Amino acid sequence: MRTSGTSLGISSILLGGIAIGSAAIFMRLSPVNPTAAAFWRMALSAPVFLAIILAFPSLRGQLRELSGKDWWLIFLVGFWFALDLFFWHWAVDRTTVANATLLANLASVFTVVAGFFLFGERFGRKFLIGLSLALAGAAALVGQNAAFNPDYLVGDLLGLLTSFALTGYVITAARARAKIPTAVLMFGSAIVSALLLAPIAVGSAGAFVPVAVQGWLPLLGLALVTHVLGQGLIIYGLAHISAAVGAIGLLIQPVVAAILAWLIFGEALGPLHFGGGVLILAGIWLSQRR
C-alpha cells in the first residue's frame, strides 16, 4: 500500500519537476552569461528562504540546533548543485541541447545504481520497466535532434558530468532531508552554491549583471519559479520517497520544457515528441506503482 507520505512525496517531486521545466526558457531569455544566470538563480533565492526561516520560530530554532554533520550535509548539497548547474550550462554551450539533455537524464540510472550498491535498495520489476520507459521517452523526445560530432565531445563529456553531479545532489539531498527542514537546507545550500559559482561567473565571457531593468525578469523567474518553487518542492518531496524514485519523477522536466518551447518560441512538436512525452509519463506512473 502506498502511504500518504509517499503520495505527498511523489506529488511534490512531479510538481517541482514541472516548475523546473521552465529553467531552459528563463535561461534562453537571460541577458547574462550562463554561469552568471546560475549564480543569480541561487543568490536571489537565498533571501526568500531566509525570510521563511525568520517567519517561523520553529525553523529558527532548528537552524540554531544544527550540528557540524548537518552543516557538512548542507555544504555537500550546495556543492553538488553548483557542479550540476556549472556542467549543464557549459554542456549546452559546447554541444547540442539534445545531447546535453539526454546525457543529464542518465542521472536517473546512476541514482538507481547507487541506491542498489551503496544503500542496499531493491527495485521491483514494475519500477525497472517504468525507468526504462521513461528513459526511452526522453530519448524519443530529444533524441531526433541529438548528433554525434567530434566537435561536441567536450560538451558531451560535460553533459555526462552533469548527470554525475545531479546524482550526487539527489542522493545527498535525500539524506539531508531526513534531518534538516526544507527551508533551512535550501537557504544554506543556496549560499554555498552562490559562493562557489560567483568567481567563475565573474571571470566568464559575457555580462555578469543585466544592463536593462527588464533583464532581471528572467533571472527572477529562475530564482522564484525554478528554484524556490520547483527545487523547493523537490527537496521537500525527497524526505518522503527514495532518491531513485525521485530521480525518475524528475524526467517530467523535458516534457514541460518541450511544451513551453512550443508555446513561447514556436518550436515544432511532431509525433515523435508526443510519443516520447507519453512514454515518459507512462514510465513515471508505472515506476510509482507498488
MIZA-392068 format. One line per field, with one value per residue: residue in one letter; x, y, z of N, C-alpha, C in turn; residue number from 0. Coordinates in Angstrom, 1 decimal, decimal comma. Each point is the difference from the previous one (the first is absolute). Example, Ala and Ser with C-alpha at 12.3 -4.5 7.8 and 13.67 -1.06 7.14 Angstrom:
BEGIN
resn = A_S .
npx = 13,2_-0,4 .
npy = -5,7_1,1 .
npz = 7,8_-0,7 .
capx = -0,9_0,9 .
capy = 1,2_1,1 .
capz = 0,0_0,0 .
cpx = 0,9_-0,8 .
cpy = 1,2_1,1 .
cpz = 0,0_0,8 .
resi = 0_1 .
//
This chain:
BEGIN
resn = M_R_T_S_G_T_S_L_G_I_S_S_I_L_L_G_G_I_A_I_G_S_A_A_I_F_M_R_L_S_P_V_N_P_T_A_A_A_F_W_R_M_A_L_S_A_P_V_F_L_A_I_I_L_A_F_P_S_L_R_G_Q_L_R_E_L_S_G_K_D_W_W_L_I_F_L_V_G_F_W_F_A_L_D_L_F_F_W_H_W_A_V_D_R_T_T_V_A_N_A_T_L_L_A_N_L_A_S_V_F_T_V_V_A_G_F_F_L_F_G_E_R_F_G_R_K_F_L_I_G_L_S_L_A_L_A_G_A_A_A_L_V_G_Q_N_A_A_F_N_P_D_Y_L_V_G_D_L_L_G_L_L_T_S_F_A_L_T_G_Y_V_I_T_A_A_R_A_R_A_K_I_P_T_A_V_L_M_F_G_S_A_I_V_S_A_L_L_L_A_P_I_A_V_G_S_A_G_A_F_V_P_V_A_V_Q_G_W_L_P_L_L_G_L_A_L_V_T_H_V_L_G_Q_G_L_I_I_Y_G_L_A_H_I_S_A_A_V_G_A_I_G_L_L_I_Q_P_V_V_A_A_I_L_A_W_L_I_F_G_E_A_L_G_P_L_H_F_G_G_G_V_L_I_L_A_G_I_W_L_S_Q_R_R .
npx = 0,8_-0,4_0,9_-0,6_1,0_-0,1_-1,3_0,2_0,9_-0,7_-1,1_0,8_0,5_-1,2_-0,6_1,0_-0,1_-1,3_0,2_0,8_-1,1_-0,3_1,0_-0,2_-1,3_0,1_0,7_-0,9_-0,9_0,9_0,3_0,3_1,3_0,1_1,3_0,0_-0,7_0,9_1,0_-0,6_-0,2_1,2_0,7_-0,9_0,3_1,2_-0,2_-0,6_1,0_0,8_-0,8_-0,1_1,3_0,2_-0,8_0,8_-0,4_-0,8_0,0_-0,2_-0,8_-0,6_0,0_-0,4_-0,8_0,3_0,3_1,2_-0,5_-0,9_0,9_0,7_-1,1_-0,3_1,3_-0,1_-1,2_0,5_1,0_-0,7_-0,8_1,0_0,6_-1,2_-0,2_1,2_0,0_-1,2_0,3_1,1_-0,7_-1,0_1,0_0,5_-1,2_-0,7_-1,2_-0,3_1,3_0,0_-1,2_0,3_1,2_-0,6_-0,9_1,3_-0,2_-1,1_0,7_0,9_-1,1_-0,6_1,0_0,1_-1,3_0,3_1,2_-0,4_-1,3_0,3_-0,3_-1,2_0,0_-1,3_-0,7_-1,2_0,8_0,6_-1,2_-0,5_1,1_0,0_-1,3_0,3_1,0_-0,8_-0,9_0,9_0,4_-1,3_-0,1_1,2_-0,1_-1,2_0,3_0,2_1,3_0,7_0,8_1,2_-0,6_-0,9_1,2_0,6_-0,9_0,2_1,3_-0,2_-0,7_1,0_0,9_-0,8_-0,1_1,4_0,1_-1,0_0,6_1,2_-0,6_-0,7_1,1_0,8_-0,8_-0,1_1,3_0,3_-1,0_0,7_0,9_0,2_-0,7_-1,1_-0,6_0,4_-0,3_-1,1_-0,2_0,4_-0,7_-1,0_0,3_0,1_-1,1_-0,6_0,5_-0,4_-1,2_0,1_1,1_-0,6_-1,1_0,8_0,7_-1,3_0,1_-0,3_-1,1_0,4_-0,2_-1,3_0,1_-1,1_-0,9_-0,6_1,3_-0,5_-1,0_0,8_0,8_-1,0_-0,3_1,3_0,0_-1,1_-0,1_1,2_0,5_-0,6_-0,7_0,7_1,2_-0,8_-0,9_1,0_0,7_-1,1_-0,2_1,3_-0,8_-0,8_0,9_0,3_1,3_0,0_-1,0_0,7_1,2_-0,8_-0,5_1,3_-0,2_-0,9_1,3_0,5_-1,1_0,2_1,3_-0,4_-0,9_0,8_1,0_-0,9_-0,5_1,2_0,7_-1,1_0,7_0,2_-1,1_0,6_-0,4_1,3_-0,2_-1,2_0,6_1,1_-0,8_-0,7_1,1_0,5_-1,2_0,0_1,3_-0,3_-1,2_0,5_1,0_-1,1_-0,4_-0,7 .
npy = -1,2_1,0_0,6_0,8_-0,4_-1,2_0,0_0,5_-1,0_-0,9_0,4_0,2_-1,2_-0,4_0,6_-0,4_-1,2_0,2_0,5_-1,0_-0,6_1,0_-0,7_-0,9_0,3_0,1_-1,1_-0,4_0,5_-0,6_1,2_-0,9_-0,2_-1,2_0,2_1,2_-0,6_-1,0_0,9_0,8_-1,2_-0,3_1,1_0,0_-1,3_0,2_1,3_-0,7_-0,9_1,1_0,7_-1,1_-0,2_1,3_-0,4_-1,1_0,2_-1,0_0,6_1,2_-0,7_-0,6_1,3_0,5_-1,0_0,5_-1,3_-0,3_-1,2_0,7_0,8_-1,1_-0,5_1,1_0,0_-1,3_0,3_1,1_-0,8_-1,1_0,9_0,6_-1,2_-0,4_1,2_0,0_-1,3_0,1_1,1_-0,5_-1,1_0,8_0,6_-1,2_-0,4_-0,9_0,7_-0,7_0,1_1,3_0,1_-0,7_0,6_1,2_-0,5_-0,3_1,2_-0,2_-0,4_1,1_0,7_-0,8_0,1_1,3_0,1_-0,7_0,6_1,3_-0,1_-1,0_1,0_-0,5_-0,2_0,1_-1,0_0,4_0,2_-1,1_-0,5_0,6_-0,3_-1,2_0,0_0,5_-0,8_-1,0_0,4_0,1_-1,2_-0,5_0,6_-0,3_-1,3_0,4_0,8_-1,2_0,2_-0,8_0,8_-0,2_1,0_-0,9_-0,6_1,2_0,5_-1,1_0,2_1,3_-0,5_-0,9_1,0_0,6_-1,2_-0,1_1,3_-0,2_-1,1_0,6_1,0_-0,8_-0,7_1,0_0,6_-1,2_-0,2_1,2_-0,2_-1,1_1,1_0,5_1,0_0,0_1,0_-0,7_-1,2_0,6_0,6_-1,0_-0,9_0,9_0,3_-1,3_-0,3_1,1_-0,3_-1,3_0,4_0,8_-0,5_-1,1_0,4_0,6_-1,1_-0,3_-0,3_1,2_0,5_0,7_1,3_-0,1_0,5_-0,6_0,8_0,0_0,1_0,6_0,2_-0,4_0,8_0,9_-0,3_0,1_1,1_0,6_-0,1_0,1_0,9_1,1_0,1_-0,1_0,6_0,9_-0,1_0,0_1,0_0,7_-0,3_0,4_0,6_-0,2_0,1_-1,1_0,2_-1,3_-0,1_0,8_-0,7_-1,0_0,4_0,3_-1,2_0,5_0,4_-0,9_-0,7_0,5_-0,2_-1,2_-0,2_0,5_-0,7_-0,9_0,3_0,1_-1,0_-0,7_-0,6_-0,7_-0,6_-1,1_-1,0_0,1_1,3_-0,1_-0,9_0,8_1,1_-0,8_-0,4_1,3_0,5_-1,0_0,3_1,3_-0,1_-0,8_0,9_0,7_-1,0_-0,4 .
npz = 0,0_-0,8_0,8_0,9_0,8_-0,5_0,1_1,2_0,2_-0,6_0,6_1,1_-0,2_-0,4_1,0_0,8_-0,6_0,2_1,2_0,3_-0,6_0,7_0,5_-1,0_0,3_1,3_-0,1_-0,9_0,9_0,7_0,4_0,9_0,3_-0,5_0,4_-0,5_-1,0_0,1_0,0_-0,9_-0,6_0,4_-0,4_-1,1_0,0_0,4_-0,3_-1,0_-0,1_0,1_-0,9_-0,7_0,1_-0,3_-0,9_0,2_1,3_-0,4_-1,2_0,7_0,8_-1,1_-0,5_1,2_-0,1_-1,2_-0,2_0,4_0,3_0,6_0,5_0,3_0,4_0,7_0,5_0,3_0,5_0,6_0,4_0,2_0,5_0,6_0,2_0,5_0,6_0,5_0,3_0,5_0,5_0,4_0,4_0,3_0,5_0,3_0,2_-0,7_0,0_-1,1_-0,5_0,4_-0,5_-1,1_0,0_0,2_-0,9_-0,3_0,7_-0,6_-1,0_0,1_0,2_-1,0_-0,8_0,3_-0,1_-1,1_-0,5_0,2_-0,3_-0,8_-0,7_0,0_-1,3_0,0_-0,6_0,6_1,1_-0,3_-0,2_1,1_0,6_-0,6_0,3_1,2_0,1_-0,5_0,8_0,9_-0,3_0,0_1,2_0,3_-0,2_-0,6_1,0_0,5_0,2_-0,8_0,6_-0,6_-0,6_0,2_-0,2_0,0_-0,8_-0,8_0,1_-0,3_-1,0_-0,2_0,1_-0,7_-0,7_0,1_-0,3_-0,9_-0,3_0,1_-0,7_-0,9_0,0_-0,1_-0,9_-0,5_0,2_-0,6_-0,8_0,3_0,0_-1,2_0,5_-0,9_0,7_1,1_-0,5_-0,4_1,2_0,7_-0,7_0,1_1,2_0,2_-0,7_0,6_1,2_-0,3_-0,5_1,0_0,4_-0,3_0,5_0,9_0,0_-0,2_-1,2_-0,2_0,0_1,1_-0,2_0,0_-1,2_-0,6_0,6_-1,2_-0,1_1,1_-0,9_-1,0_0,6_0,2_-1,3_-0,3_0,7_-0,4_-1,3_-0,6_0,9_0,4_-1,1_-1,2_0,3_0,5_-0,9_-0,8_0,6_0,1_-1,2_0,0_0,8_-1,1_-1,0_-0,6_0,0_-0,1_0,8_0,8_-0,3_0,0_1,1_0,1_-0,5_0,9_0,4_-0,7_0,5_1,2_-0,1_-0,6_0,9_1,0_-0,5_-0,1_1,2_0,5_-0,5_0,0_0,9_-1,1_0,1_-0,2_-0,8_-0,3_0,0_-0,6_-0,8_0,0_-0,1_-0,8_-0,6_0,1_-0,3_-1,0_-0,3_0,1_-0,6_-0,9_0,0_0,1_-0,8_1,1 .
capx = -0,8_0,7_-0,3_-0,3_1,3_0,6_-0,8_0,4_1,4_-0,1_-0,7_0,9_1,1_-0,5_-0,3_1,3_0,6_-0,8_0,5_1,4_0,0_0,1_1,4_0,6_-0,6_0,5_1,4_0,1_-0,3_0,9_1,0_1,3_0,6_-0,6_0,4_-0,6_-1,4_0,0_0,3_-1,1_-1,0_0,3_0,1_-1,3_-0,9_0,4_-0,8_-1,3_0,0_0,3_-1,2_-0,8_0,6_-0,2_-1,5_-0,5_0,9_0,5_1,1_1,1_0,6_0,7_1,2_1,0_0,4_0,7_1,3_1,1_-0,3_-1,1_0,6_0,8_-1,0_-0,4_1,0_0,0_-1,2_0,3_1,1_-0,5_-0,9_0,9_0,6_-1,0_-0,3_1,2_0,2_-1,1_0,1_1,1_-0,3_-0,9_0,8_1,0_-0,6_-1,4_-0,8_-0,5_1,0_0,2_-1,2_0,1_1,0_-0,4_-1,0_0,6_0,0_-1,0_0,6_1,0_-0,6_-0,5_1,2_0,5_-0,9_0,1_1,3_0,4_-1,0_-0,7_-1,4_-0,5_-1,0_-0,8_0,0_-0,7_0,8_1,0_-0,7_-0,3_1,2_0,3_-1,0_0,2_1,3_-0,3_-0,8_0,9_0,8_-0,8_-0,4_1,1_1,0_0,1_0,9_1,4_0,9_1,4_0,9_1,2_0,1_-0,9_0,4_0,2_-1,3_-0,6_0,6_-0,5_-1,4_0,1_0,3_-1,3_-0,8_0,6_-0,3_-1,4_-0,1_0,5_-0,9_-1,2_0,2_0,4_-1,1_-1,0_0,6_0,0_-1,3_-0,4_0,2_0,0_-1,2_0,2_0,4_1,4_0,8_0,0_0,7_1,4_0,6_0,0_1,2_1,2_0,1_0,3_1,4_0,9_-0,2_0,3_1,3_-0,1_-0,9_0,6_1,1_-0,4_-0,4_-1,4_-0,5_-0,3_-1,2_-0,8_0,1_-1,3_-0,8_-0,8_0,9_-0,1_-1,2_0,3_0,8_-0,9_-0,7_0,8_0,1_-1,2_-0,8_0,8_0,7_-0,8_-1,2_0,3_1,0_-0,5_-1,0_0,8_0,6_-1,0_-0,4_1,0_0,0_-1,1_0,3_1,4_0,7_-0,2_-1,4_0,0_0,7_-0,9_-1,1_0,6_0,0_-1,1_0,5_0,1_-1,3_-0,5_0,9_-0,4_-1,3_0,3_0,7_-1,0_-0,9_0,7_1,0_-0,5_0,8_-0,9_-0,2_-0,4_-0,5_1,0_0,0_-1,1_0,2_0,9_-0,7_-0,9_0,9_0,5_-1,1_-0,4_1,1_-0,1_-1,1_0,3_1,1_-0,5_-0,9_0,5 .
capy = 1,2_1,3_0,8_1,4_0,7_-0,3_0,8_1,4_0,2_-0,2_1,2_1,1_-0,2_0,2_1,5_0,6_-0,3_0,9_1,4_0,1_0,0_1,4_0,5_0,3_1,2_1,1_0,1_0,5_1,4_0,7_0,8_-0,2_-1,2_-1,2_-0,2_1,1_-0,3_-1,0_0,7_0,8_-0,9_-0,3_1,1_0,7_-0,9_-0,1_0,8_-0,5_-1,1_0,6_0,6_-1,1_-0,4_1,0_0,1_-1,1_-0,3_-1,4_-0,1_0,7_-0,9_-1,1_0,5_0,2_-1,3_-0,8_-0,5_0,1_-0,9_0,6_1,1_-0,7_-0,5_1,2_0,3_-1,0_0,2_1,2_-0,3_-0,8_0,8_1,0_-0,8_-0,3_1,2_0,4_-0,9_0,1_1,3_-0,1_-1,1_0,6_0,9_-0,7_-1,0_0,3_-0,1_-1,4_-0,8_0,3_-0,5_-1,5_-0,5_0,4_-0,9_-1,3_0,0_-1,0_-1,3_0,0_0,0_-1,3_-0,9_0,4_-0,5_-1,5_-0,4_0,7_0,1_-1,2_0,1_-1,0_0,5_-1,0_0,0_1,1_1,2_0,0_0,2_1,4_0,7_-0,2_0,7_1,5_0,3_-0,1_1,2_1,2_-0,1_0,3_1,4_0,9_-0,8_0,3_1,2_-0,4_-0,3_-0,3_0,9_0,1_1,3_0,0_-1,0_0,7_0,3_-1,3_-0,4_0,9_-0,5_-1,2_0,5_0,6_-1,1_-0,4_1,0_0,0_-1,2_0,4_0,9_-0,6_-1,0_0,7_0,8_-1,0_-0,3_1,2_0,3_-0,8_0,7_1,5_0,5_0,4_1,4_0,1_-0,6_0,8_1,2_-0,3_-0,5_1,1_0,8_-0,7_0,0_1,3_0,3_-0,8_0,5_1,5_0,3_-0,5_0,9_1,3_-0,2_-0,6_1,0_0,4_0,9_-0,6_0,7_0,5_1,4_0,6_-0,5_-1,2_-1,1_-0,8_-0,8_-1,4_-0,4_-0,2_-1,2_-1,2_-0,1_-0,2_-1,1_-1,2_-0,5_0,1_-0,8_-1,3_-0,8_-0,1_-1,2_-1,2_-0,3_-0,5_-1,4_-1,0_-0,4_-1,0_-1,1_-0,3_0,8_-0,6_0,3_1,5_0,3_-0,4_1,1_1,2_-0,1_0,7_1,3_0,2_0,1_1,4_0,9_0,0_0,7_1,4_0,5_0,0_1,1_1,4_0,2_-0,6_-1,2_-1,0_-1,3_-1,0_-1,3_-0,6_0,7_-0,5_-1,3_0,0_0,5_-1,0_-1,0_0,5_0,0_-1,3_-0,5_0,6_-0,6_-1,4_-0,2_0,4_-1,0_-1,0 .
capz = 0,0_0,0_1,1_-0,4_-0,1_-1,3_-1,0_0,1_-0,5_-1,5_-0,5_0,1_-1,1_-1,3_-0,1_-0,1_-1,3_-1,0_0,2_-0,5_-1,5_-0,5_0,1_-1,3_-0,6_0,7_-0,4_-1,4_0,0_0,9_-0,7_0,6_-0,4_0,6_1,4_0,7_0,2_1,1_1,3_0,4_0,4_1,4_0,8_0,2_0,7_1,4_0,9_0,1_1,0_1,3_0,5_0,5_1,3_1,0_0,3_0,8_1,1_0,0_-0,9_0,5_1,0_-0,7_-0,6_1,1_0,5_-1,0_0,4_-1,0_-1,1_-0,8_-0,9_-1,1_-1,0_-0,8_-1,0_-1,1_-0,9_-0,8_-0,9_-1,1_-0,8_-0,8_-1,1_-1,0_-0,8_-0,8_-1,1_-0,9_-0,8_-1,0_-0,9_-1,0_-0,8_-0,8_-0,8_-0,2_1,2_0,0_0,6_1,4_0,7_0,1_0,9_1,4_0,5_0,5_1,4_0,5_0,0_1,0_1,3_0,3_0,2_1,3_1,0_0,1_0,5_1,1_1,1_0,1_-0,5_-1,0_-0,9_-0,7_-1,5_-0,5_0,1_-1,0_-1,3_-0,1_-0,3_-1,4_-0,9_0,1_-0,7_-1,4_-0,3_0,0_-1,3_-1,2_0,0_-0,4_-0,7_-1,4_-0,2_0,5_-1,1_0,4_-0,7_0,8_0,5_1,2_1,0_1,3_0,5_0,5_1,3_1,0_0,2_0,8_1,4_0,5_0,6_1,2_1,0_0,3_0,8_1,3_0,6_0,4_1,1_1,2_0,4_0,6_1,3_0,9_0,3_1,1_1,3_-0,2_-0,6_-1,3_-0,2_0,5_-1,0_-1,3_0,3_0,2_-1,3_-1,0_0,3_-0,4_-1,5_-0,5_0,2_-0,9_-1,3_-0,2_-0,7_-1,4_-0,7_-0,2_-0,9_-1,3_-1,1_0,0_1,1_1,3_0,5_-1,1_-0,3_0,2_1,1_-0,4_0,0_1,2_0,1_-0,1_1,2_1,0_-0,3_0,4_1,4_0,7_-0,6_-0,2_1,1_1,2_-0,1_-0,5_0,8_1,4_0,0_-0,2_1,3_0,9_-0,4_0,2_1,4_0,1_-0,9_-0,3_-1,0_-1,3_-0,4_-0,3_-1,2_-1,1_-0,1_-0,6_-1,5_-0,6_-0,4_-1,5_-0,5_0,3_-0,7_-1,4_-0,1_0,1_-1,2_-1,1_0,3_0,0_-1,1_-1,2_-0,5_-0,5_0,7_-1,0_0,6_0,9_1,3_0,8_0,4_1,0_1,2_0,5_0,6_1,3_1,0_0,4_0,8_1,4_0,6_0,3_1,0_1,3_0,5_0,9 .
cpx = 0,9_-0,5_-0,3_1,3_0,6_-0,8_0,4_1,3_0,0_-0,6_0,9_1,1_-0,6_-0,3_1,3_0,6_-0,7_0,6_1,4_0,1_0,1_1,4_0,6_-0,6_0,6_1,5_0,2_-0,3_1,0_1,0_1,4_0,6_-0,6_0,3_-0,6_-1,5_-0,2_0,2_-1,2_-1,2_0,1_-0,1_-1,3_-1,0_0,3_-0,8_-1,4_-0,1_0,4_-1,2_-1,0_0,5_-0,4_-1,5_-0,5_1,0_0,6_1,1_1,2_0,7_0,8_1,3_1,1_0,5_0,7_1,4_1,1_-0,3_-1,2_0,5_0,8_-1,0_-0,5_1,0_0,1_-1,1_0,3_1,2_-0,5_-0,9_0,7_0,6_-1,1_-0,3_1,1_0,2_-1,2_0,0_1,1_-0,2_-0,9_0,8_0,9_-0,6_-1,5_-0,8_-0,5_1,0_0,2_-1,2_0,0_1,0_-0,3_-1,1_0,5_0,1_-1,0_0,6_1,1_-0,5_-0,5_1,2_0,7_-0,8_0,1_1,3_0,4_-0,9_-0,9_-1,5_-0,3_-1,2_-0,8_0,0_-0,7_0,8_1,1_-0,5_-0,4_1,2_0,4_-0,9_0,3_1,3_-0,2_-0,8_0,9_0,9_-0,8_-0,4_1,1_1,0_0,1_0,8_1,4_0,9_1,4_0,9_1,3_0,1_-0,8_0,5_0,2_-1,4_-0,8_0,6_-0,6_-1,5_0,0_0,4_-1,2_-0,8_0,6_-0,2_-1,4_-0,2_0,4_-0,9_-1,2_0,2_0,4_-1,2_-1,1_0,5_-0,2_-1,5_-0,6_0,1_-0,2_-1,3_0,4_0,6_1,4_1,0_0,2_0,8_1,5_0,7_0,1_1,2_1,3_0,1_0,3_1,5_1,0_-0,1_0,4_1,3_0,0_-0,9_0,6_1,1_-0,4_-0,3_-1,5_-0,4_-0,2_-1,3_-0,8_0,1_-1,3_-0,8_-0,8_0,9_0,0_-1,2_0,3_0,8_-0,9_-0,9_0,8_0,1_-1,3_-0,8_0,8_0,6_-0,8_-1,2_0,4_0,9_-0,4_-0,9_0,8_0,7_-1,0_-0,5_1,0_0,1_-1,0_0,1_1,5_0,6_-0,3_-1,4_-0,1_0,6_-0,8_-1,1_0,5_0,1_-1,2_0,4_0,1_-1,3_-0,5_0,8_-0,4_-1,3_0,1_0,7_-1,0_-0,9_0,7_0,8_-0,5_0,8_-0,9_-0,1_-0,6_-0,5_1,0_0,1_-1,2_0,1_1,0_-0,6_-0,9_0,8_0,5_-1,1_-0,4_1,1_0,0_-1,1_0,3_1,0_-0,5_-1,0_0,7_-0,2 .
cpy = 1,2_0,8_1,4_0,8_-0,3_0,7_1,5_0,3_-0,1_1,3_1,2_0,0_0,3_1,5_0,8_-0,1_0,8_1,4_0,1_-0,1_1,4_0,5_0,3_1,2_1,2_0,2_0,6_1,5_0,8_0,8_-0,1_-1,3_-1,2_-0,2_1,1_-0,2_-1,0_0,7_0,8_-0,8_-0,3_1,2_0,7_-0,9_0,0_0,9_-0,4_-1,1_0,5_0,6_-1,1_-0,5_1,0_0,1_-1,0_-0,3_-1,4_-0,1_0,7_-0,9_-1,1_0,4_0,1_-1,4_-1,0_-0,4_0,2_-0,9_0,5_1,1_-0,7_-0,5_1,2_0,5_-0,9_0,2_1,2_-0,2_-0,8_0,8_1,0_-0,8_-0,3_1,2_0,3_-1,0_0,1_1,2_-0,1_-1,1_0,6_0,9_-0,7_-1,2_0,4_-0,1_-1,4_-0,9_0,2_-0,5_-1,5_-0,4_0,4_-1,0_-1,3_0,0_-0,9_-1,4_-0,1_0,0_-1,3_-0,9_0,3_-0,5_-1,5_-0,4_0,7_-0,2_-1,3_0,1_-1,1_0,5_-1,1_0,1_1,2_1,3_0,0_0,1_1,4_0,9_-0,1_0,8_1,5_0,4_-0,1_1,2_1,3_-0,1_0,4_1,5_1,0_-0,7_0,3_1,2_-0,3_-0,3_-0,4_0,8_0,1_1,4_0,1_-0,8_0,6_0,3_-1,2_-0,5_0,8_-0,4_-1,2_0,4_0,6_-1,1_-0,5_1,0_0,0_-1,2_0,2_0,9_-0,7_-1,0_0,8_0,8_-0,9_-0,4_1,2_0,3_-0,9_0,7_1,5_0,5_0,6_1,4_0,2_-0,6_0,8_1,3_-0,2_-0,4_1,1_0,9_-0,7_0,0_1,3_0,4_-0,7_0,5_1,4_0,2_-0,5_0,9_1,3_-0,2_-0,5_1,1_0,3_0,8_-0,8_0,6_0,5_1,5_0,7_-0,6_-1,3_-1,2_-0,8_-0,9_-1,5_-0,6_-0,2_-1,2_-1,3_-0,1_-0,4_-1,2_-1,3_-0,5_0,0_-1,0_-1,5_-0,8_-0,1_-1,2_-1,3_-0,4_-0,5_-1,4_-1,1_-0,5_-1,2_-1,2_-0,2_0,9_-0,6_0,3_1,5_0,3_-0,4_1,1_1,2_0,0_0,7_1,4_0,2_0,1_1,5_1,0_0,0_0,7_1,5_0,6_0,1_1,2_1,3_0,3_-0,6_-1,2_-1,1_-1,2_-1,0_-1,2_-0,6_0,7_-0,4_-1,4_-0,1_0,5_-1,0_-1,1_0,4_0,0_-1,4_-0,7_0,5_-0,7_-1,4_-0,2_0,4_-1,1_-0,9_-1,4 .
cpz = 0,0_1,2_-0,4_-0,2_-1,3_-1,1_0,0_-0,6_-1,5_-0,6_0,0_-1,0_-1,3_-0,2_-0,1_-1,3_-1,1_0,1_-0,6_-1,5_-0,6_0,0_-1,3_-0,7_0,6_-0,4_-1,4_0,0_0,9_-0,8_0,5_-0,4_0,8_1,5_0,8_0,3_1,1_1,3_0,5_0,4_1,5_0,9_0,3_0,8_1,5_0,9_0,2_1,1_1,4_0,6_0,6_1,4_1,1_0,4_0,9_1,1_0,0_-0,9_0,5_1,1_-0,6_-0,6_1,0_0,5_-0,9_0,5_-1,1_-1,2_-0,9_-0,9_-1,1_-1,1_-0,8_-1,0_-1,2_-1,0_-0,8_-1,0_-1,2_-0,9_-0,8_-1,1_-1,1_-0,9_-0,9_-1,2_-1,1_-0,9_-1,0_-1,0_-1,1_-0,9_-0,9_-0,8_-0,2_1,3_0,1_0,7_1,5_0,8_0,2_1,0_1,4_0,6_0,4_1,5_0,6_0,1_1,1_1,4_0,5_0,3_1,4_1,1_0,3_0,7_1,3_1,2_0,1_-0,5_-1,0_-0,7_-0,7_-1,5_-0,5_0,0_-1,1_-1,4_-0,2_-0,2_-1,4_-0,9_0,1_-0,7_-1,5_-0,5_-0,1_-1,3_-1,2_0,0_-0,5_-0,9_-1,5_-0,3_0,5_-1,1_0,6_-0,9_0,8_0,7_1,3_1,2_1,4_0,6_0,5_1,3_1,2_0,3_0,9_1,5_0,6_0,7_1,3_1,1_0,5_0,9_1,5_0,7_0,6_1,2_1,3_0,6_0,7_1,4_1,0_0,4_1,2_1,3_-0,1_-0,7_-1,4_-0,1_0,5_-1,0_-1,3_0,2_0,1_-1,3_-1,1_0,3_-0,4_-1,5_-0,6_0,2_-0,9_-1,4_-0,3_-0,7_-1,4_-0,8_-0,3_-1,1_-1,4_-1,0_0,0_1,2_1,3_0,6_-1,2_-0,2_0,3_1,1_-0,4_-0,1_1,3_0,1_-0,3_1,1_1,2_-0,2_0,4_1,5_0,7_-0,5_0,0_1,3_1,3_-0,1_-0,4_0,8_1,4_0,1_-0,1_1,3_1,0_-0,3_0,3_1,5_0,2_-0,9_-0,2_-1,1_-1,4_-0,6_-0,4_-1,3_-1,2_-0,2_-0,6_-1,5_-0,7_-0,5_-1,6_-0,6_0,1_-0,9_-1,5_-0,2_0,1_-1,2_-1,2_0,2_-0,1_-1,2_-1,3_-0,5_-0,3_0,9_-1,0_0,8_0,9_1,3_0,8_0,5_1,1_1,3_0,7_0,7_1,3_1,0_0,4_0,8_1,5_0,7_0,5_1,1_1,4_0,5_0,9_-0,5 .
resi = 0_1_2_3_4_5_6_7_8_9_10_11_12_13_14_15_16_17_18_19_20_21_22_23_24_25_26_27_28_29_30_31_32_33_34_35_36_37_38_39_40_41_42_43_44_45_46_47_48_49_50_51_52_53_54_55_56_57_58_59_60_61_62_63_64_65_66_67_68_69_70_71_72_73_74_75_76_77_78_79_80_81_82_83_84_85_86_87_88_89_90_91_92_93_94_95_96_97_98_99_100_101_102_103_104_105_106_107_108_109_110_111_112_113_114_115_116_117_118_119_120_121_122_123_124_125_126_127_128_129_130_131_132_133_134_135_136_137_138_139_140_141_142_143_144_145_146_147_148_149_150_151_152_153_154_155_156_157_158_159_160_161_162_163_164_165_166_167_168_169_170_171_172_173_174_175_176_177_178_179_180_181_182_183_184_185_186_187_188_189_190_191_192_193_194_195_196_197_198_199_200_201_202_203_204_205_206_207_208_209_210_211_212_213_214_215_216_217_218_219_220_221_222_223_224_225_226_227_228_229_230_231_232_233_234_235_236_237_238_239_240_241_242_243_244_245_246_247_248_249_250_251_252_253_254_255_256_257_258_259_260_261_262_263_264_265_266_267_268_269_270_271_272_273_274_275_276_277_278_279_280_281_282_283_284_285_286_287_288_289 .
//
